Amino acid sequence: MGFDLIIKVAGIGLLVAILAIILTEAGKKEQAQMVTITGVIVVLYIVIQGLSDLFVLVKSVFNLY
């Protein structure tokens, strides 16, 4: 979960930033905004999956439920 998650989020952020800049310079601000929103949603999904794995690990360590 550690370093791999950081690399995924950074890669997605870099890709989204480049696409947003290209689309903004081409005069397509609405599409650039949609790319940015989609990138945020994808990163939130990845982070939520990581948090879910963390909670499962904590439950197993402390023998909860």
C-alpha positions, 0 to 999 in steps of 0.5 A, a space after each residue: 500500500 505504501 510507495 506504490 499508492 504514492 506513485 499511482 496518485 502522482 502519475 495520475 496527477 501529472 497526467 491530468 495536469 498535462 491534459 488540462 494544460 493542453 486542453 486549456 491552451 486549445 480553448 477547450 476549458 470545459 473539457 479541461 475542467 471535466 478531465 480535472 474532475 475525473 482525475 480527482 474522482 479516480 484519485 479519491 477512489 484509489 485512496 478510499 480503496 487504500 483506506 479500506 485495506 488499512 481498516 481491514 488490517 487494523 481489524 485483523 491486528 486487534 482481532 475486532 469483530 
